[in-house]
Amino acid sequence: MAQPDIPTVPMGSKKISSIKWDRSLASEVIRQSGTDLNQCFRCGTCASGCPFIRAMDYPPFGVLMLLQYGLRQEALSSATIWMCVGCNTCSSECPMAIDMAAVMDTLRHMALEEGVVLAKPEPPAPVVHRNGCGPLELLVRDVQRLKDTAKRNLNGLKFVPNYGCTLFRPPKYHRQVKFVAGEMERVLSALGAEPLTRTYTNRCCGSFLAASRPDIATPMVNSIIEGAQAVGADCIITACATCQLNLENRCTLEEKLPVFHFSEILALALGQEYEGWFSRHLVGPAQPMLQKLGLAA
């Protein structure tokens, strides 16, 4: 029996032309991603929360519609699957808890395997696989020992903890045992620092889009820096090395802010030499910050 044609359906900034229906597509993606995309009832929450929606040709729920309609070429050639950085903002807010990042990851793999070219070619973005935060989870097990070992205190240092989007997302989307939010504050507060959390602490920095689409990542970075400045922070301390690099490298504001990985501040507190590695930063520590720590005249 001949397969039916699908009528033109408006969706986002594109229209779907009549095309043959691939009945196996949705079930194939469900099997590979472990996500039942048929639970989507198109409420649009994913689109309203996504920080990169303006760079997408279809909203996240639109990609699920393509899969449900069996529009294989449209789905695999969509720019949306490459704009998704897996921050899980959409999944965290989705009333059906659909793991959209897993769906996008599956579609990227399928597109690469089938040699599908983007409808509007953009620099290819790598597939990113993320696991637990490792060192941070180990450190919080014995904060008192860390405090007793410290050679310098961090008294007076006001910092914004930045977990990025990956470490902050719910454990069921991260294959981790627990929520790590608040752990950096606990460790660094024990060493005398003061956390400031009434600003962005888990906003996505742009991830790999900082390399392939800096025009998208830069505004995200600037908003994170401006938020930290607004609450009076001396610096931002990240749990993620990618966030540290992007926040320092992609900021275009005239007034910048020092950004450190948490391991650098811990090394400083534990008495390690700091002049050498501080000088390697693109944005050096501000003099008031060093004065607070008794490291500058």
C-alpha positions in Angstrom: 0.0 0.0 0.0 1.3 3.4 -0.9 2.3 5.6 2.0 0.1 8.8 2.5 1.5 12.2 1.8 1.6 14.6 4.7 0.1 18.1 4.0 2.1 21.2 4.5 2.2 22.1 8.3 3.6 25.5 9.5 6.0 25.2 12.4 8.4 27.8 13.8 10.2 29.7 11.0 9.7 26.8 8.4 7.0 25.0 6.6 7.0 21.2 6.1 6.4 20.3 2.5 4.6 17.2 1.5 6.9 14.2 2.0 6.6 10.4 2.5 6.0 9.3 6.0 8.8 7.2 7.6 6.7 5.2 10.1 9.8 3.8 11.9 11.4 7.1 12.7 9.7 7.9 16.1 10.1 4.3 17.4 13.7 4.3 16.3 14.5 7.5 18.3 12.5 6.3 21.3 14.5 3.1 21.4 17.9 4.8 21.1 17.2 7.7 23.4 15.2 5.8 26.0 12.6 8.7 25.9 9.0 8.4 25.0 8.6 11.5 22.8 4.9 10.6 22.2 4.1 12.1 25.6 4.6 15.6 24.2 1.4 17.5 24.0 3.0 20.6 22.5 2.5 23.0 25.4 5.5 25.0 24.3 7.2 25.2 27.7 10.5 23.9 26.2 10.5 26.7 23.7 9.9 29.4 26.2 12.7 28.2 28.5 15.4 27.4 25.9 18.2 30.0 26.0 19.1 29.3 22.4 15.6 29.2 20.8 16.4 32.2 18.6 19.1 30.3 16.8 16.8 27.3 16.1 14.8 26.7 12.9 12.3 24.5 14.9 11.4 24.8 18.6 12.3 21.6 20.6 8.7 20.4 20.5 8.7 21.1 16.8 11.5 18.5 16.3 9.3 16.0 18.2 6.5 16.8 15.8 8.8 16.0 12.9 9.6 12.7 14.4 6.0 11.9 15.1 5.1 12.8 11.5 8.0 10.6 10.3 9.8 13.4 8.5 13.2 12.0 8.6 15.1 14.3 6.3 13.6 17.4 8.0 14.4 16.2 11.4 18.0 15.1 10.7 18.9 18.2 8.7 17.4 20.6 11.3 19.8 23.2 12.8 18.0 22.8 16.1 19.6 19.4 16.9 23.1 21.1 16.6 22.1 24.2 18.6 21.0 22.2 21.6 23.8 22.1 24.2 22.1 19.6 26.5 21.5 22.1 29.3 18.2 20.4 30.1 16.4 23.6 30.9 13.5 22.3 28.7 13.4 18.9 30.4 13.5 20.4 33.9 10.4 22.5 33.1 8.6 20.0 30.8 5.4 18.8 32.6 6.0 15.3 31.0 9.7 15.3 32.0 10.7 14.4 28.4 14.5 14.1 28.2 14.9 16.4 25.2 18.7 16.4 25.4 18.8 12.6 24.9 16.5 13.0 21.8 18.8 15.7 20.3 21.9 13.6 21.1 20.3 10.6 19.3 19.4 12.7 16.3 22.9 14.1 16.0 24.3 10.5 16.0 21.8 9.5 13.4 22.6 12.5 11.2 26.3 11.8 11.3 25.8 8.1 10.6 23.5 8.8 7.6 25.7 11.7 6.3 22.8 14.2 6.5 23.8 17.8 5.8 22.2 20.7 7.6 19.6 22.5 5.6 21.5 25.7 6.4 25.1 24.6 7.1 26.7 25.7 10.3 30.1 24.7 11.7 29.5 21.2 13.1 29.3 20.9 16.9 30.7 17.8 18.7 28.5 15.4 20.6 29.2 16.1 24.3 29.0 13.3 26.8 28.9 14.5 30.4 29.3 12.6 33.7 29.6 13.5 37.4 31.5 16.5 38.8 34.2 14.2 40.4 36.5 16.4 42.5 33.7 18.6 43.9 31.8 15.6 45.2 34.9 14.2 46.8 35.8 17.5 48.5 32.5 18.0 50.2 32.8 14.6 52.1 35.3 16.1 54.6 35.0 19.9 54.7 36.5 20.1 58.2 39.7 18.4 57.1 40.0 20.8 54.2 39.5 23.7 56.6 42.1 22.4 59.0 44.6 22.0 56.2 44.1 25.5 54.7 47.1 27.9 54.9 45.3 31.0 53.8 41.7 32.1 54.7 39.3 33.6 52.2 37.8 36.1 54.6 36.1 38.9 52.8 36.1 37.3 49.4 32.6 37.7 47.8 32.0 35.2 45.0 29.2 34.0 42.8 29.2 30.2 42.5 28.6 29.1 38.9 27.6 25.5 38.4 26.6 26.0 34.7 23.7 24.1 33.3 25.1 20.6 33.4 25.9 20.1 37.1 22.8 21.9 38.2 20.3 19.9 36.3 18.2 17.3 38.2 20.0 14.0 38.9 17.7 11.9 36.7 19.0 13.8 33.6 22.6 13.5 34.7 23.1 9.9 35.9 24.4 11.3 39.2 23.4 10.2 42.6 22.6 13.6 44.1 22.0 17.3 43.4 25.3 19.2 43.7 23.8 22.6 44.0 25.1 24.4 47.1 28.2 22.3 47.6 30.7 25.0 46.4 29.1 27.4 48.8 29.6 25.0 51.7 33.2 24.3 50.9 34.3 27.9 50.3 32.2 29.3 53.1 34.1 27.0 55.5 37.3 28.7 54.2 35.9 32.2 54.9 34.5 33.3 51.5 31.0 34.7 51.2 28.8 33.3 48.5 26.4 35.6 46.6 23.6 33.5 45.0 20.9 36.1 44.1 22.0 36.0 40.5 22.8 33.5 37.7 24.4 30.4 39.2 23.2 27.7 36.8 22.7 29.6 33.5 24.3 28.0 30.4 27.5 29.7 29.2 27.0 28.5 25.7 29.0 25.3 26.0 30.5 24.2 22.6 28.6 27.0 20.8 31.2 29.4 22.2 33.5 27.9 19.5 31.0 27.2 16.7 28.6 30.1 17.3 30.2 32.8 19.5 27.4 35.2 18.4 25.0 33.1 20.4 27.2 32.3 23.3 28.6 35.8 23.9 25.3 37.4 25.1 24.8 34.5 27.5 28.3 35.1 28.9 27.8 38.8 29.3 24.5 38.4 31.1 26.2 36.0 33.6 29.0 38.5 34.2 26.7 41.5 34.5 24.6 39.6 37.1 27.6 38.9 39.2 28.7 42.5 39.0 25.2 43.7 40.0 25.4 41.8 43.4 28.8 43.1 44.2 30.9 40.0 43.6 34.7 40.1 43.5 34.8 37.1 41.2 32.9 34.2 39.8 34.0 30.7 40.8 32.9 27.8 38.5 32.6 24.1 39.0 33.0 23.5 35.3 36.2 24.1 33.4 34.3 24.9 30.2 32.3 27.5 32.0 35.5 29.1 33.3 37.0 29.3 29.8 33.9 30.6 28.2 33.1 33.2 30.8 36.7 34.6 30.7 37.3 34.2 26.9 33.9 35.3 25.5 33.1 38.3 27.7 32.9 41.5 25.6 31.9 43.9 28.4 34.1 46.9 29.0 34.3 46.1 32.7 35.2 42.5 33.2 35.3 40.2 36.3 37.8 37.6 37.3 36.6 34.1 36.8 38.2 31.1 38.5 37.7 27.3 38.5 37.0 26.2 42.1 40.2 24.2 42.2 42.3 27.4 41.7 40.7 29.0 44.8 41.2 25.8 46.8 44.8 25.7 45.8 45.2 29.4 46.9 43.6 28.6 50.3 45.9 25.6 50.7 48.9 27.8 50.4 50.0 27.2 46.8 52.0 29.8 44.8 49.5 31.9 42.9 51.4 34.6 41.0 52.3 32.2 38.1 48.9 30.8 37.3 47.1 34.1 38.0 49.1 35.8 35.3 47.9 33.2 32.8 44.3 34.4 33.1 43.0 36.6 30.4 41.2 38.6 33.1 43.6 39.0 36.1 42.3 39.3 39.7 41.2 42.8 40.6 43.4 44.6 43.1 40.6 45.0 45.6 40.2 41.2 45.6 43.8 40.5 46.3 43.8 43.1 49.0 40.9 41.4 50.7 42.9 38.2 50.8 46.1 40.0 52.0 47.9 39.2 48.8 48.5 42.7 47.6 49.7 45.9 49.2 
